Amino acid sequence: MPAPAGKVLWTARTQQEWEGAYDRWLGRWAGQSIYKMQELIQINPGPELDPRTEMWLEEADEFGMMLMAIGKNLLLYLVNLYLYTGPADLYS
């Protein structure tokens, strides 16, 4: 699942503005896959980040930053929920 796109895509006011921003955004990721939620959840604390994460963070908005902050905790919660209650409870 892709991670949230850059803020510029969410704040475009017209279709033309969005299309131009989208083309530039796709160009930044050309030749590689788009940043995924799995990568976001796997960020390890430390002084340096991998180049893909840095590139994603350069354009992240508040929602993306929130997902990054809660990512590992949310993943651990879902794994524990699955392990202790079963898959049906994930959707209830």
PyRosetta script that sets phi, psi and omega in degrees:
from pyrosetta import init, pose_from_sequence

init()
pose = pose_from_sequence("MPAPAGKVLWTARTQQEWEGAYDRWLGRWAGQSIYKMQELIQINPGPELDPRTEMWLEEADEFGMMLMAIGKNLLLYLVNLYLYTGPADLYS")
pose.set_psi(1, 130.7)
pose.set_omega(1, 179.8)
pose.set_phi(2, -65.8)
pose.set_psi(2, 146.4)
pose.set_omega(2, 171.9)
pose.set_phi(3, -72.9)
pose.set_psi(3, 161.9)
pose.set_omega(3, 179.7)
pose.set_phi(4, -56.7)
pose.set_psi(4, 141.9)
pose.set_omega(4, 178.4)
pose.set_phi(5, -72.6)
pose.set_psi(5, 169.6)
pose.set_omega(5, -178.2)
pose.set_phi(6, -61.9)
pose.set_psi(6, 156.2)
pose.set_omega(6, -177.1)
pose.set_phi(7, -58.8)
pose.set_psi(7, -33.6)
pose.set_omega(7, -177.9)
pose.set_phi(8, -59.3)
pose.set_psi(8, -29.9)
pose.set_omega(8, 178.4)
pose.set_phi(9, -74.6)
pose.set_psi(9, -31.3)
pose.set_omega(9, -178.3)
pose.set_phi(10, -81.8)
pose.set_psi(10, -19.5)
pose.set_omega(10, -176.1)
pose.set_phi(11, -104.5)
pose.set_psi(11, 1.9)
pose.set_omega(11, 178.0)
pose.set_phi(12, -60.5)
pose.set_psi(12, 139.0)
pose.set_omega(12, -176.2)
pose.set_phi(13, -97.6)
pose.set_psi(13, -20.4)
pose.set_omega(13, 179.7)
pose.set_phi(14, -131.5)
pose.set_psi(14, 163.4)
pose.set_omega(14, 177.8)
pose.set_phi(15, -63.0)
pose.set_psi(15, -40.1)
pose.set_omega(15, -179.5)
pose.set_phi(16, -63.6)
pose.set_psi(16, -43.4)
pose.set_omega(16, 177.6)
pose.set_phi(17, -62.1)
pose.set_psi(17, -43.2)
pose.set_omega(17, -179.8)
pose.set_phi(18, -64.6)
pose.set_psi(18, -44.1)
pose.set_omega(18, -178.3)
pose.set_phi(19, -62.3)
pose.set_psi(19, -41.2)
pose.set_omega(19, 177.2)
pose.set_phi(20, -64.6)
pose.set_psi(20, -43.7)
pose.set_omega(20, 178.4)
pose.set_phi(21, -65.1)
pose.set_psi(21, -38.4)
pose.set_omega(21, -179.9)
pose.set_phi(22, -66.0)
pose.set_psi(22, -42.1)
pose.set_omega(22, 177.7)
pose.set_phi(23, -61.3)
pose.set_psi(23, -42.4)
pose.set_omega(23, 177.9)
pose.set_phi(24, -66.0)
pose.set_psi(24, -39.7)
pose.set_omega(24, 179.3)
pose.set_phi(25, -63.9)
pose.set_psi(25, -45.9)
pose.set_omega(25, 176.9)
pose.set_phi(26, -61.2)
pose.set_psi(26, -37.0)
pose.set_omega(26, 178.8)
pose.set_phi(27, -62.7)
pose.set_psi(27, -35.4)
pose.set_omega(27, 177.9)
pose.set_phi(28, -64.5)
pose.set_psi(28, -32.7)
pose.set_omega(28, -177.1)
pose.set_phi(29, -98.2)
pose.set_psi(29, 7.5)
pose.set_omega(29, -177.9)
pose.set_phi(30, -58.0)
pose.set_psi(30, 138.7)
pose.set_omega(30, 177.9)
pose.set_phi(31, 82.7)
pose.set_psi(31, -0.3)
pose.set_omega(31, 177.4)
pose.set_phi(32, -145.5)
pose.set_psi(32, 161.8)
pose.set_omega(32, 179.7)
pose.set_phi(33, -73.0)
pose.set_psi(33, 154.4)
pose.set_omega(33, 178.3)
pose.set_phi(34, -69.0)
pose.set_psi(34, 146.8)
pose.set_omega(34, -178.2)
pose.set_phi(35, -58.8)
pose.set_psi(35, 135.4)
pose.set_omega(35, -173.8)
pose.set_phi(36, -113.2)
pose.set_psi(36, 157.4)
pose.set_omega(36, 178.3)
pose.set_phi(37, -57.8)
pose.set_psi(37, -36.7)
pose.set_omega(37, 179.4)
pose.set_phi(38, -58.2)
pose.set_psi(38, -40.5)
pose.set_omega(38, 178.0)
pose.set_phi(39, -66.5)
pose.set_psi(39, -38.2)
pose.set_omega(39, -179.9)
pose.set_phi(40, -62.9)
pose.set_psi(40, -41.2)
pose.set_omega(40, -179.4)
pose.set_phi(41, -70.8)
pose.set_psi(41, -25.6)
pose.set_omega(41, -176.2)
pose.set_phi(42, -90.6)
pose.set_psi(42, 6.7)
pose.set_omega(42, 178.9)
pose.set_phi(43, -64.0)
pose.set_psi(43, 129.9)
pose.set_omega(43, 177.0)
pose.set_phi(44, -103.2)
pose.set_psi(44, 139.9)
pose.set_omega(44, 178.8)
pose.set_phi(45, -65.2)
pose.set_psi(45, 148.0)
pose.set_omega(45, 178.5)
pose.set_phi(46, 159.0)
pose.set_psi(46, 174.8)
pose.set_omega(46, -176.3)
pose.set_phi(47, -73.1)
pose.set_psi(47, -20.4)
pose.set_omega(47, -178.4)
pose.set_phi(48, -127.7)
pose.set_psi(48, 144.7)
pose.set_omega(48, 176.6)
pose.set_phi(49, -116.9)
pose.set_psi(49, 160.2)
pose.set_omega(49, 176.9)
pose.set_phi(50, -70.0)
pose.set_psi(50, 155.1)
pose.set_omega(50, -176.0)
pose.set_phi(51, -57.5)
pose.set_psi(51, -36.6)
pose.set_omega(51, 179.4)
pose.set_phi(52, -64.7)
pose.set_psi(52, -42.6)
pose.set_omega(52, 178.9)
pose.set_phi(53, -65.2)
pose.set_psi(53, -42.1)
pose.set_omega(53, 177.8)
pose.set_phi(54, -60.5)
pose.set_psi(54, -41.9)
pose.set_omega(54, 179.6)
pose.set_phi(55, -63.8)
pose.set_psi(55, -42.3)
pose.set_omega(55, 179.0)
pose.set_phi(56, -64.7)
pose.set_psi(56, -42.3)
pose.set_omega(56, -178.1)
pose.set_phi(57, -65.9)
pose.set_psi(57, -29.4)
pose.set_omega(57, 179.4)
pose.set_phi(58, -57.9)
pose.set_psi(58, -28.0)
pose.set_omega(58, -176.2)
pose.set_phi(59, -118.6)
pose.set_psi(59, 5.0)
pose.set_omega(59, -177.1)
pose.set_phi(60, -68.0)
pose.set_psi(60, 148.3)
pose.set_omega(60, 175.5)
pose.set_phi(61, -103.4)
pose.set_psi(61, -170.8)
pose.set_omega(61, -177.3)
pose.set_phi(62, -62.1)
pose.set_psi(62, -37.9)
pose.set_omega(62, 179.4)
pose.set_phi(63, -64.1)
pose.set_psi(63, -45.6)
pose.set_omega(63, 178.0)
pose.set_phi(64, -61.6)
pose.set_psi(64, -40.7)
pose.set_omega(64, 178.2)
pose.set_phi(65, -65.0)
pose.set_psi(65, -38.2)
pose.set_omega(65, 177.5)
pose.set_phi(66, -63.8)
pose.set_psi(66, -43.8)
pose.set_omega(66, 178.3)
pose.set_phi(67, -61.9)
pose.set_psi(67, -39.2)
pose.set_omega(67, 177.8)
pose.set_phi(68, -63.8)
pose.set_psi(68, -41.6)
pose.set_omega(68, -177.8)
pose.set_phi(69, -66.6)
pose.set_psi(69, -37.8)
pose.set_omega(69, -177.0)
pose.set_phi(70, -98.8)
pose.set_psi(70, -3.7)
pose.set_omega(70, -172.3)
pose.set_phi(71, -50.1)
pose.set_psi(71, -57.3)
pose.set_omega(71, -177.2)
pose.set_phi(72, -65.8)
pose.set_psi(72, -39.6)
pose.set_omega(72, 179.7)
pose.set_phi(73, -65.3)
pose.set_psi(73, -39.9)
pose.set_omega(73, 178.1)
pose.set_phi(74, -65.2)
pose.set_psi(74, -43.4)
pose.set_omega(74, 179.0)
pose.set_phi(75, -60.8)
pose.set_psi(75, -46.8)
pose.set_omega(75, 179.4)
pose.set_phi(76, -61.6)
pose.set_psi(76, -40.0)
pose.set_omega(76, 178.7)
pose.set_phi(77, -62.0)
pose.set_psi(77, -47.1)
pose.set_omega(77, -178.7)
pose.set_phi(78, -64.9)
pose.set_psi(78, -39.2)
pose.set_omega(78, 177.7)
pose.set_phi(79, -63.6)
pose.set_psi(79, -46.2)
pose.set_omega(79, 179.3)
pose.set_phi(80, -64.6)
pose.set_psi(80, -40.6)
pose.set_omega(80, 177.6)
pose.set_phi(81, -59.7)
pose.set_psi(81, -44.4)
pose.set_omega(81, 179.0)
pose.set_phi(82, -64.0)
pose.set_psi(82, -45.3)
pose.set_omega(82, -177.0)
pose.set_phi(83, -65.2)
pose.set_psi(83, -38.6)
pose.set_omega(83, -173.1)
pose.set_phi(84, -95.8)
pose.set_psi(84, -19.9)
pose.set_omega(84, -177.2)
pose.set_phi(85, -123.8)
pose.set_psi(85, -15.9)
pose.set_omega(85, -179.5)
pose.set_phi(86, 97.3)
pose.set_psi(86, 162.6)
pose.set_omega(86, -174.6)
pose.set_phi(87, -65.1)
pose.set_psi(87, -27.8)
pose.set_omega(87, -177.1)
pose.set_phi(88, -62.7)
pose.set_psi(88, -34.1)
pose.set_omega(88, -177.6)
pose.set_phi(89, -72.2)
pose.set_psi(89, -15.3)
pose.set_omega(89, 178.2)
pose.set_phi(90, -67.4)
pose.set_psi(90, -24.5)
pose.set_omega(90, -175.8)
pose.set_phi(91, -107.8)
pose.set_psi(91, 6.8)
pose.set_omega(91, -179.1)
pose.set_phi(92, -102.8)
pose.dump_pdb("model.pdb")
